[in-house]
């Protein structure tokens, strides 16, 4: 039996077990504020490229190295809501304090950011490309 660990130790790819001990998926993302030590919950993948599901922190029964056990049965896990990507934000600074090179670099970063990670004003479902990248990340996390 492994020793219990804090929520801050949870990594993408850890096994997620139902209350009865059956394996129901893997940790996709940990949701919380590390600086304030506030654990909100987990995004879990119940299949390789399926839509991630959200488990609130109060439904996490036990955390051990490499494994998270939920206080939910497999049927309850199947009923969990889809985890939505949080809205992103953009930091806008006044232009008057930067030189030409800095302005060009900032514009390049802005365009690059819109291509790679477009700014979203509201929570939204994960698209297929994001689910694939999360699947690869979970594989690496092992």
DSSP file (Angstrom, degrees, kcal/mol; ACC not computed):
  #  RESIDUE AA STRUCTURE BP1 BP2  ACC     N-H-->O    O-->H-N    N-H-->O    O-->H-N    TCO  KAPPA ALPHA  PHI   PSI    X-CA   Y-CA   Z-CA
    1    1 A X              0   0    0      0, 0.0     2,-0.1     0, 0.0     0, 0.0   0.000 360.0 360.0 360.0 132.0    0.0    0.0    0.0
    2    2 A X        -     0   0    0      1,-0.1     2,-0.2    63,-0.1    64,-0.0  -0.376 360.0-102.8 -79.4 159.4    1.4    3.4   -1.0
    3    3 A X        -     0   0    0      1,-0.1    62,-1.2    -2,-0.1    -1,-0.1  -0.548  39.6-104.7 -79.8 147.0    1.6    6.4    1.4
    4    4 A X  B     -A   64   0A   0     -2,-0.2     2,-0.3    60,-0.2    60,-0.3  -0.417  40.3-166.0 -69.4 147.8   -1.0    9.1    1.1
    5    5 A X        -     0   0    0     58,-2.1    58,-0.2    -2,-0.1     2,-0.1  -0.861  23.1 -94.5-132.3 166.1    0.1   12.3   -0.6
    6    6 A X    >   -     0   0    0     -2,-0.3     3,-1.9     1,-0.1     4,-0.3  -0.361  37.9-108.3 -78.2 160.3   -1.2   15.9   -0.9
    7    7 A X  G >  S+     0   0    0      1,-0.3     3,-1.4     2,-0.2    -1,-0.1   0.785 115.4  69.5 -59.4 -28.7   -3.2   17.1   -3.8
    8    8 A X  G 3  S+     0   0    0      1,-0.3    -1,-0.3    26,-0.1    22,-0.0   0.687  92.7  59.9 -64.7 -17.0   -0.2   19.1   -5.0
    9    9 A X  G <  S+     0   0    0     -3,-1.9    -1,-0.3     2,-0.1    -2,-0.2   0.642  76.7 115.6 -83.9 -16.0    1.5   15.8   -5.9
   10   10 A X    <   -     0   0    0     -3,-1.4     2,-0.3    -4,-0.3    20,-0.1  -0.292  47.8-166.7 -61.8 135.8   -1.1   14.7   -8.4
   11   11 A X    >   -     0   0    0     18,-0.1     3,-1.8   130,-0.0    16,-0.3  -0.891  29.8 -92.7-123.4 153.3    0.2   14.4  -11.9
   12   12 A X  T 3  S+     0   0    0     -2,-0.3    16,-0.2     1,-0.2     3,-0.1  -0.399 111.8  34.0 -58.7 135.7   -1.4   14.0  -15.3
   13   13 A X  T 3  S+     0   0    0     14,-2.9    -1,-0.2     1,-0.3    15,-0.1   0.262  80.4 139.4  99.0 -11.3   -1.7   10.3  -16.1
   14   14 A X    <   -     0   0    0     -3,-1.8    13,-2.6    13,-0.1    -1,-0.3  -0.358  61.1-101.2 -63.8 147.6   -2.3    9.0  -12.6
   15   15 A X  E     -Cb  26  67A   0     51,-2.0    53,-2.5    11,-0.2     2,-0.5  -0.410  30.4-149.6 -68.0 143.9   -4.9    6.2  -12.4
   16   16 A X  E     -Cb  25  68A   0      9,-2.6     8,-2.9    51,-0.2     9,-1.1  -0.983  14.2-166.1-117.8 125.5   -8.3    7.2  -11.2
   17   17 A X  E     -Cb  23  69A   0     51,-3.0    53,-2.9    -2,-0.5     6,-0.2  -0.841  16.4-127.2-111.5 146.8  -10.3    4.5   -9.3
   18   18 A X    >   -     0   0    0      4,-2.9     3,-2.1    -2,-0.3    55,-0.2  -0.313  42.7 -92.9 -77.3 171.9  -14.0    4.4   -8.4
   19   19 A X  T 3  S+     0   0    0     53,-3.3    54,-0.2     1,-0.3    -1,-0.1   0.803 127.8  56.2 -58.4 -30.7  -15.0    3.8   -4.8
   20   20 A X  T 3  S-     0   0    0     52,-0.3    -1,-0.3     2,-0.1     3,-0.1   0.446 121.5-106.2 -83.3   1.1  -15.3    0.1   -5.5
   21   21 A X  S <  S+     0   0    0     -3,-2.1     2,-0.2     1,-0.3    -2,-0.1   0.366  73.9 138.8  93.2  -5.0  -11.6    0.0   -6.7
   22   22 A X        -     0   0    0      1,-0.1    -4,-2.9    -5,-0.1     2,-0.4  -0.510  59.3-113.3 -75.0 142.6  -12.4   -0.4  -10.4
   23   23 A X  E     +C   17   0A   0     -6,-0.2    -6,-0.2    -2,-0.2    -1,-0.1  -0.621  39.5 169.9 -78.1 127.1  -10.2    1.7  -12.7
   24   24 A X  E     -     0   0A   0     -8,-2.9     2,-0.3    -2,-0.4    -7,-0.2   0.464  53.6 -60.5-118.3  -5.0  -12.2    4.4  -14.4
   25   25 A X  E     -C   16   0A   0     -9,-1.1    -9,-2.6   -12,-0.0     2,-0.3  -0.998  56.0 -70.7 160.8-157.6   -9.7    6.6  -16.1
   26   26 A X  E     -CD  15  45A   0     19,-2.2    19,-2.9    -2,-0.3     2,-0.3  -0.938  44.4 -96.1-134.5 154.8   -6.7    8.8  -15.7
   27   27 A X  E     + D   0  44A   0    -13,-2.6   -14,-2.9    -2,-0.3    17,-0.2  -0.567  36.9 176.2 -68.3 129.8   -6.0   12.3  -14.3
   28   28 A X  E     -     0   0A   0     15,-3.4     2,-0.3     1,-0.4    16,-0.2   0.826  64.8  -6.2 -98.8 -53.4   -6.0   14.8  -17.1
   29   29 A X  E     - D   0  43A   0     14,-1.6    14,-2.8   -18,-0.1     2,-0.5  -0.989  58.7-131.9-143.2 150.9   -5.6   18.0  -15.2
   30   30 A X  E     - D   0  42A   0     -2,-0.3     2,-0.6    12,-0.2    12,-0.2  -0.899  23.5-152.6-100.4 131.7   -5.5   19.2  -11.6
   31   31 A X  E     + D   0  41A   0     10,-2.7     9,-2.1    -2,-0.5    10,-2.1  -0.922  46.1  81.6-112.0 117.4   -7.7   22.2  -10.9
   32   32 A X  E    S- D   0  39A   0     -2,-0.6     2,-0.6     7,-0.2     7,-0.2  -0.979  76.3 -83.3 173.9-177.6   -6.8   24.5   -8.1
   33   33 A X  E  >> - D   0  38A   0      5,-2.7     5,-2.2    -2,-0.3     4,-0.8  -0.924  28.6-170.2-116.5 104.0   -4.6   27.3   -6.8
   34   34 A X  T  45S+     0   0    0     -2,-0.6     3,-0.4     1,-0.2    -1,-0.1   0.863  85.5  56.2 -61.6 -37.2   -1.2   26.1   -5.8
   35   35 A X  T  45S+     0   0    0      1,-0.2    -1,-0.2     2,-0.1    -2,-0.0   0.846 117.7  32.9 -67.6 -34.0   -0.2   29.4   -4.3
   36   36 A X  T  45S-     0   0    0     -3,-0.3    -1,-0.2     2,-0.1    -2,-0.2   0.403 107.6-123.0-100.2   0.6   -3.2   29.5   -1.9
   37   37 A X  T  <5 +     0   0    0     -4,-0.8     2,-0.6    -3,-0.4    -3,-0.2   0.925  57.9 151.6  55.5  49.8   -3.3   25.7   -1.5
   38   38 A X  E   < -D   33   0A   0     -5,-2.2    -5,-2.7     0, 0.0     2,-0.7  -0.951  31.0-161.1-114.8 116.2   -6.9   25.5   -2.7
   39   39 A X  E     +D   32   0A   0     -2,-0.6    -7,-0.2    -7,-0.2    18,-0.1  -0.864  15.2 172.0 -98.5 114.6   -7.8   22.2   -4.4
   40   40 A X  E     -     0   0A   0     -9,-2.1    17,-2.7    -2,-0.7     2,-0.3   0.838  50.9 -86.1 -90.7 -38.3  -11.0   22.6   -6.6
   41   41 A X  E     -DE  31  56A   0    -10,-2.1   -10,-2.7    15,-0.3     2,-0.3  -0.994  41.7 -72.9 162.2-161.9  -11.0   19.2   -8.3
   42   42 A X  E     -DE  30  55A   0     13,-2.7    13,-2.9    -2,-0.3     2,-0.6  -0.967  16.2-140.7-134.0 146.6   -9.8   17.1  -11.2
   43   43 A X  E     -DE  29  54A   0    -14,-2.8   -15,-3.4    -2,-0.3   -14,-1.6  -0.944  33.8-166.6 -97.5 125.2  -10.4   16.7  -14.9
   44   44 A X  E     -DE  27  53A   0      9,-3.1     9,-2.9    -2,-0.6     2,-0.6  -0.916  18.6-141.5-120.3 145.4  -10.4   13.0  -15.6
   45   45 A X  E     -D   26   0A   0    -19,-2.9   -19,-2.2    -2,-0.4   -29,-0.1  -0.906  13.7-177.4-101.8 118.6  -10.1   11.2  -18.9
   46   46 A X  S    S+     0   0    0     -2,-0.6     2,-0.3     5,-0.4    -1,-0.1   0.530  75.8  19.8 -93.4  -7.0  -12.4    8.1  -18.9
   47   47 A X  S    S-     0   0    0      3,-0.1     3,-0.3     1,-0.1   -21,-0.1  -0.956  92.4 -96.1-150.9 166.9  -11.1    7.1  -22.4
   48   48 A X  S    S+     0   0    0     -2,-0.3    -1,-0.1     1,-0.2    87,-0.0   0.908 118.1   6.7 -54.1 -52.2   -8.1    8.0  -24.6
   49   49 A X  S    S+     0   0    0     -3,-0.1    -1,-0.2    86,-0.1    82,-0.1   0.197 100.8 123.8-119.2  15.4   -9.7   10.8  -26.6
   50   50 A X  S    S-     0   0    0     -3,-0.3     2,-0.2     1,-0.1    -3,-0.1  -0.186  75.1 -80.7 -71.3 167.6  -13.0   11.2  -24.9
   51   51 A X        -     0   0    0      1,-0.1    -5,-0.4    -6,-0.1    -1,-0.1  -0.515  53.4-113.4 -68.5 132.0  -14.3   14.4  -23.4
   52   52 A X        -     0   0    0     -2,-0.2    31,-2.8    31,-0.2     2,-0.3  -0.340  27.4-140.9 -67.4 150.6  -12.8   15.0  -19.9
   53   53 A X  E     -EF  44  82A   0     -9,-2.9    -9,-3.1    29,-0.3     2,-0.5  -0.823  10.5-126.7-111.6 150.8  -15.1   14.8  -16.9
   54   54 A X  E     -E   43   0A   0     27,-2.5     2,-0.5    -2,-0.3    27,-0.4  -0.869  19.8-172.8-106.2 128.2  -14.9   17.1  -13.8
   55   55 A X  E     -E   42   0A   0    -13,-2.9   -13,-2.7    -2,-0.5     2,-0.1  -0.976  22.0-132.6-116.2 122.3  -14.7   15.7  -10.3
   56   56 A X  E >   -E   41   0A   0     -2,-0.5     3,-2.1   -15,-0.2   -15,-0.3  -0.381  24.5-111.8 -72.0 154.7  -15.0   18.2   -7.4
   57   57 A X  G >  S+     0   0    0    -17,-2.7     3,-1.8     1,-0.3   -16,-0.2   0.818 114.9  63.0 -57.1 -34.7  -12.5   18.0   -4.6
   58   58 A X  G 3  S+     0   0    0    -18,-0.3    -1,-0.3     1,-0.3   -17,-0.1   0.630  98.5  57.4 -69.6 -10.5  -15.1   16.9   -2.1
   59   59 A X  G <  S+     0   0    0     -3,-2.1    12,-3.0    11,-0.1     2,-0.7   0.367  82.6  97.6 -98.5   2.7  -15.6   13.7   -4.2
   60   60 A X  E <   + G   0  70A   0     -3,-1.8    10,-0.2    10,-0.2     3,-0.1  -0.840  49.3 179.3 -91.8 116.9  -11.9   12.7   -4.0
   61   61 A X  E     +     0   0A   0      8,-1.8     2,-0.3    -2,-0.7     9,-0.2   0.852  60.6   2.7 -87.7 -36.8  -11.7   10.2   -1.2
   62   62 A X  E     - G   0  69A   0      7,-2.0     7,-2.8     2,-0.0     2,-0.5  -0.995  52.0-157.2-157.0 140.9   -8.0    9.3   -1.2
   63   63 A X  E     + G   0  68A   0     -2,-0.3   -58,-2.1     5,-0.2     2,-0.3  -0.982  21.2 166.3-125.4 120.1   -4.8   10.3   -2.9
   64   64 A X  E >   -AG   4  67A   0      3,-2.8     3,-2.6    -2,-0.5   -60,-0.2  -0.886  54.2 -69.6-124.9 159.5   -1.8    7.9   -3.0
   65   65 A X  T 3  S-     0   0    0    -62,-1.2   -63,-0.1    -2,-0.3     3,-0.1  -0.280 122.1  -1.9 -51.1 114.9    1.3    8.1   -5.1
   66   66 A X  T 3  S+     0   0    0     -2,-0.1   -51,-2.0     1,-0.1     2,-0.4   0.352 123.9  77.2  86.9  -5.5    0.2    7.3   -8.7
   67   67 A X  E <   -bG  15  64A   0     -3,-2.6    -3,-2.8   -53,-0.2     2,-0.5  -0.998  51.9-166.6-144.1 138.6   -3.5    6.8   -7.8
   68   68 A X  E     -bG  16  63A   0    -53,-2.5   -51,-3.0    -2,-0.4     2,-0.5  -0.993  13.8-158.5-121.8 124.9   -6.6    8.9   -7.0
   69   69 A X  E     -bG  17  62A   0     -7,-2.8    -7,-2.0    -2,-0.5    -8,-1.8  -0.894  10.3-149.6-105.3 131.1   -9.6    7.1   -5.5
   70   70 A X  E     - G   0  60A   0    -53,-2.9   -10,-0.2    -2,-0.5   -49,-0.2  -0.546  20.9-128.8 -94.6 161.7  -13.0    8.8   -5.8
   71   71 A X  S    S+     0   0    0    -12,-3.0     2,-0.3    -2,-0.2   -11,-0.1  -0.153  83.8  92.8 -96.1  35.8  -15.9    8.6   -3.4
   72   72 A X  S    S-     0   0    0    -55,-0.2   -53,-3.3   -13,-0.2   -52,-0.3  -0.954  72.8-126.1-130.7 146.7  -18.1    7.7   -6.4
   73   73 A X     >  -     0   0    0     -2,-0.3     4,-2.1   -55,-0.2     3,-0.3  -0.430  38.2-100.1 -82.0 166.9  -19.2    4.5   -8.0
   74   74 A X  H  > S+     0   0    0      1,-0.2     4,-1.9     2,-0.2     5,-0.1   0.848 123.7  54.1 -56.5 -36.1  -18.6    3.8  -11.7
   75   75 A X  H  > S+     0   0    0      1,-0.2     4,-0.7     2,-0.2    -1,-0.2   0.894 108.6  48.4 -66.6 -39.4  -22.2    4.7  -12.5
   76   76 A X  H >4 S+     0   0    0     -3,-0.3     3,-0.8     1,-0.2     4,-0.3   0.880 108.4  54.2 -68.2 -37.9  -21.9    8.1  -10.8
   77   77 A X  H >< S+     0   0    0     -4,-2.1     3,-1.6     1,-0.2    -1,-0.2   0.900 102.6  57.6 -62.1 -40.3  -18.6    8.8  -12.7
   78   78 A X  H 3< S+     0   0    0     -4,-1.9    -1,-0.2     1,-0.3    -2,-0.2   0.745 105.7  52.1 -61.4 -22.5  -20.4    8.1  -16.0
   79   79 A X  T << S+     0   0    0     -3,-0.8    -1,-0.3    -4,-0.7    -2,-0.2   0.444  82.2 121.1 -94.6  -1.8  -22.9   10.9  -15.0
   80   80 A X    <   -     0   0    0     -3,-1.6   -25,-0.1    -4,-0.3     2,-0.1  -0.261  68.5-105.4 -63.3 150.1  -20.2   13.6  -14.3
   81   81 A X        -     0   0    0    -27,-0.4   -27,-2.5     1,-0.1     2,-0.1  -0.365  39.2 -94.6 -73.3 154.7  -20.4   16.8  -16.3
   82   82 A X  B     -F   53   0A   0    -29,-0.2     2,-0.5     1,-0.1   -29,-0.3  -0.431  38.3-119.1 -66.0 140.7  -17.9   17.5  -19.0
   83   83 A X        -     0   0    0    -31,-2.8    43,-0.4   -39,-0.2     2,-0.4  -0.738  30.1-151.8 -82.5 127.0  -14.9   19.5  -17.9
   84   84 A X        -     0   0    0     -2,-0.5    41,-0.2    41,-0.1     2,-0.2  -0.792  19.8-109.9-101.3 142.2  -14.8   22.8  -19.8
   85   85 A X  B     -H  124   0B   0     39,-3.0    39,-1.7    -2,-0.4     3,-0.1  -0.484  41.8-114.1 -65.3 135.5  -11.6   24.7  -20.6
   86   86 A X        -     0   0    0     37,-0.2    34,-0.1    -2,-0.2    36,-0.1  -0.306  36.2 -91.7 -68.2 156.7  -11.5   27.9  -18.5
   87   87 A X        -     0   0    0     34,-0.2     2,-0.2     1,-0.1    34,-0.2  -0.364  42.8-134.5 -62.7 146.8  -11.7   31.2  -20.3
   88   88 A X        -     0   0    0     32,-1.5     2,-0.3    34,-0.2    -1,-0.1  -0.600  15.6-146.6 -99.2 165.8   -8.3   32.7  -21.1
   89   89 A X        -     0   0    0     -2,-0.2     2,-0.4    30,-0.1    32,-0.0  -0.902   2.4-142.8-132.1 161.8   -7.2   36.2  -20.6
   90   90 A X        -     0   0    0     -2,-0.3     2,-0.6    29,-0.0    -2,-0.0  -0.980  12.3-139.0-125.8 135.6   -4.9   38.7  -22.3
   91   91 A X        -     0   0    0     -2,-0.4     2,-0.5     2,-0.0    -2,-0.0  -0.853  20.7-164.7 -95.3 121.3   -2.7   41.2  -20.5
   92   92 A X        -     0   0    0     -2,-0.6     2,-0.3     0, 0.0    -2,-0.0  -0.921   5.7-172.9-111.6 127.2   -2.8   44.6  -22.3
   93   93 A X        -     0   0    0     -2,-0.5     2,-0.0     1,-0.0    -2,-0.0  -0.841  34.1 -95.0-115.1 153.4   -0.1   47.2  -21.6
   94   94 A X    >   -     0   0    0     -2,-0.3     3,-0.5     1,-0.1    -1,-0.0  -0.387  27.5-142.2 -65.1 145.7    0.1   50.8  -22.8
   95   95 A X  G >  S+     0   0    0      1,-0.2     3,-1.6     2,-0.1    -1,-0.1   0.670  82.6  83.8 -82.4 -18.1    2.2   51.2  -25.9
   96   96 A X  G 3  S+     0   0    0      1,-0.3    -1,-0.2     0, 0.0    -2,-0.0   0.627  86.4  53.8 -68.9 -12.9    3.8   54.5  -25.0
   97   97 A X  G <  S+     0   0    0     -3,-0.5     2,-0.3     2,-0.1    -1,-0.3   0.384  95.5  80.3-102.5   5.4    6.6   53.0  -22.9
   98   98 A X  S <  S-     0   0    0     -3,-1.6     2,-0.1     1,-0.1    -3,-0.0  -0.811  70.7-127.8-114.6 153.6    8.0   50.5  -25.4
   99   99 A X     >  -     0   0    0     -2,-0.3     4,-2.0     1,-0.1     5,-0.2  -0.245  39.3 -91.5 -85.0 179.8   10.4   50.9  -28.4
  100  100 A X  H  > S+     0   0    0      1,-0.2     4,-2.3     2,-0.2     5,-0.2   0.901 124.5  51.0 -61.2 -44.5    9.8   49.8  -31.9
  101  101 A X  H  > S+     0   0    0      1,-0.2     4,-2.7     2,-0.2    -1,-0.2   0.923 110.6  48.8 -62.0 -45.0   11.4   46.4  -31.4
  102  102 A X  H  > S+     0   0    0      1,-0.2     4,-2.5     2,-0.2    -1,-0.2   0.876 110.2  52.0 -62.8 -37.7    9.4   45.7  -28.3
  103  103 A X  H  X S+     0   0    0     -4,-2.0     4,-2.3     2,-0.2    -1,-0.2   0.909 111.0  47.2 -65.2 -41.9    6.2   46.6  -30.2
  104  104 A X  H  X S+     0   0    0     -4,-2.3     4,-2.5     2,-0.2    -2,-0.2   0.926 113.1  48.5 -65.3 -44.5    7.0   44.3  -33.0
  105  105 A X  H  X S+     0   0    0     -4,-2.7     4,-2.5     1,-0.2    -2,-0.2   0.905 111.6  50.1 -61.9 -41.0    7.8   41.4  -30.6
  106  106 A X  H  X S+     0   0    0     -4,-2.5     4,-2.1     2,-0.2    -1,-0.2   0.906 111.1  48.5 -64.7 -41.4    4.6   42.1  -28.7
  107  107 A X  H  X S+     0   0    0     -4,-2.3     4,-2.4     2,-0.2    -2,-0.2   0.900 110.8  51.1 -65.5 -40.0    2.5   42.0  -31.9
  108  108 A X  H  X S+     0   0    0     -4,-2.5     4,-3.0     2,-0.2     5,-0.2   0.928 110.4  48.7 -61.6 -45.5    4.2   38.8  -33.0
  109  109 A X  H  X S+     0   0    0     -4,-2.5     4,-2.7     1,-0.2    -2,-0.2   0.883 110.6  52.1 -61.6 -38.1    3.5   37.1  -29.6
  110  110 A X  H  X S+     0   0    0     -4,-2.1     4,-1.9     2,-0.2    -2,-0.2   0.942 113.1  42.7 -63.8 -47.9   -0.1   38.3  -29.9
  111  111 A X  H  X S+     0   0    0     -4,-2.4     4,-1.5     2,-0.2    -2,-0.2   0.919 115.2  50.1 -64.6 -44.2   -0.6   36.8  -33.4
  112  112 A X  H  X S+     0   0    0     -4,-3.0     4,-2.8     1,-0.2     5,-0.3   0.905 109.9  51.5 -60.3 -42.2    1.3   33.6  -32.4
  113  113 A X  H  X S+     0   0    0     -4,-2.7     4,-2.2     1,-0.2    -1,-0.2   0.861 106.8  52.8 -64.0 -36.8   -0.9   33.3  -29.3
  114  114 A X  H  < S+     0   0    0     -4,-1.9     4,-0.3     2,-0.2    -1,-0.2   0.822 114.1  43.4 -69.2 -29.9   -4.1   33.6  -31.4
  115  115 A X  H  < S+     0   0    0     -4,-1.5     3,-0.3     2,-0.2    -2,-0.2   0.935 125.2  31.2 -78.6 -48.6   -2.9   30.8  -33.6
  116  116 A X  H  < S+     0   0    0     -4,-2.8     2,-0.3     1,-0.2    -3,-0.2   0.934 141.3   7.9 -77.8 -48.1   -1.7   28.4  -31.0
  117  117 A X  S  < S-     0   0    0     -4,-2.2    -1,-0.2    -5,-0.3    -2,-0.2  -0.725  80.2-152.0-138.3  83.0   -4.0   29.3  -28.1
  118  118 A X        -     0   0    0     -4,-0.3     2,-0.3    -3,-0.3    -4,-0.1  -0.218  28.1-103.2 -59.0 145.5   -6.8   31.6  -29.1
  119  119 A X        -     0   0    0    -32,-0.1     2,-0.4     2,-0.0    -1,-0.1  -0.530  38.1-163.7 -70.7 130.1   -8.2   33.9  -26.5
  120  120 A X        -     0   0    0     -2,-0.3   -32,-1.5   -34,-0.1     4,-0.1  -0.960  16.1-162.0-118.3 133.8  -11.6   32.6  -25.2
  121  121 A X  S    S+     0   0    0     -2,-0.4     2,-0.3   -34,-0.2   -34,-0.2   0.670  76.3  33.1 -87.1 -17.8  -14.0   34.8  -23.3
  122  122 A X  S    S-     0   0    0    -36,-0.1   -34,-0.2     1,-0.0   -37,-0.1  -0.890  96.8 -83.1-134.2 161.9  -16.1   31.9  -21.9
  123  123 A X        -     0   0    0     -2,-0.3     2,-0.3   -36,-0.1   -37,-0.2  -0.363  54.9-178.9 -60.1 147.0  -15.5   28.3  -20.8
  124  124 A X  B     -H   85   0B   0    -39,-1.7   -39,-3.0    -4,-0.1     3,-0.1  -0.989  29.3 -92.7-151.0 155.5  -15.6   26.0  -23.7
  125  125 A X        -     0   0    0     -2,-0.3     2,-0.3   -41,-0.2   -41,-0.1  -0.249  48.4 -99.3 -65.9 157.1  -15.4   22.3  -24.6
  126  126 A X        -     0   0    0    -43,-0.4    -1,-0.1   -74,-0.1     2,-0.1  -0.600  37.7-136.0 -73.7 134.0  -12.0   20.7  -25.4
  127  127 A X     >  -     0   0    0     -2,-0.3     4,-2.3     1,-0.1     5,-0.2  -0.402  28.3 -99.2 -84.4 171.9  -11.6   20.4  -29.2
  128  128 A X  H  > S+     0   0    0      1,-0.2     4,-2.4     2,-0.2     5,-0.2   0.879 122.2  54.1 -61.0 -40.8  -10.1   17.2  -30.7
  129  129 A X  H  > S+     0   0    0      1,-0.2     4,-2.2     2,-0.2    -1,-0.2   0.902 110.2  47.4 -61.8 -40.6   -6.6   18.6  -31.1
  130  130 A X  H  > S+     0   0    0      2,-0.2     4,-2.3     1,-0.2    -1,-0.2   0.901 110.3  52.0 -67.1 -40.7   -6.6   19.6  -27.4
  131  131 A X  H  X S+     0   0    0     -4,-2.3     4,-2.1     1,-0.2    -2,-0.2   0.885 109.7  50.2 -63.5 -37.6   -7.8   16.1  -26.4
  132  132 A X  H  X S+     0   0    0     -4,-2.4     4,-2.3     2,-0.2    -2,-0.2   0.927 110.5  48.9 -65.2 -44.1   -5.0   14.5  -28.4
  133  133 A X  H  X S+     0   0    0     -4,-2.2     4,-2.1     1,-0.2    -2,-0.2   0.874 111.7  49.5 -64.9 -35.4   -2.4   16.8  -26.8
  134  134 A X  H  X S+     0   0    0     -4,-2.3     4,-2.5     2,-0.2    -1,-0.2   0.876 108.4  53.5 -69.3 -36.8   -3.8   15.9  -23.4
  135  135 A X  H  X S+     0   0    0     -4,-2.1     4,-2.0     2,-0.2    -2,-0.2   0.933 110.6  46.3 -61.1 -46.1   -3.7   12.2  -24.2
  136  136 A X  H  X S+     0   0    0     -4,-2.3     4,-2.1     1,-0.2    -2,-0.2   0.902 111.4  52.3 -63.4 -41.3    0.0   12.5  -25.2
  137  137 A X  H  X S+     0   0    0     -4,-2.1     4,-1.8     1,-0.2    -2,-0.2   0.902 108.1  51.0 -62.0 -41.3    0.7   14.5  -22.0
  138  138 A X  H  X S+     0   0    0     -4,-2.5     4,-0.5     1,-0.2    -1,-0.2   0.896 108.9  51.7 -63.3 -38.9   -0.9   11.7  -19.9
  139  139 A X  H >< S+     0   0    0     -4,-2.0     3,-0.9     1,-0.2    -1,-0.2   0.903 111.6  46.8 -62.9 -40.4    1.2    9.1  -21.6
  140  140 A X  H 3< S+     0   0    0     -4,-2.1    -1,-0.2     1,-0.2    -2,-0.2   0.806 101.3  67.6 -69.1 -30.1    4.3   11.2  -20.8
  141  141 A X  H 3<        0   0    0     -4,-1.8    -1,-0.2     1,-0.3    -2,-0.2   0.638 360.0 360.0 -68.1 -14.0    3.2   11.7  -17.2
  142  142 A X    <<        0   0    0     -3,-0.9    -1,-0.3    -4,-0.5    -2,-0.1   0.482 360.0 360.0 -79.3 360.0    3.7    8.0  -16.4
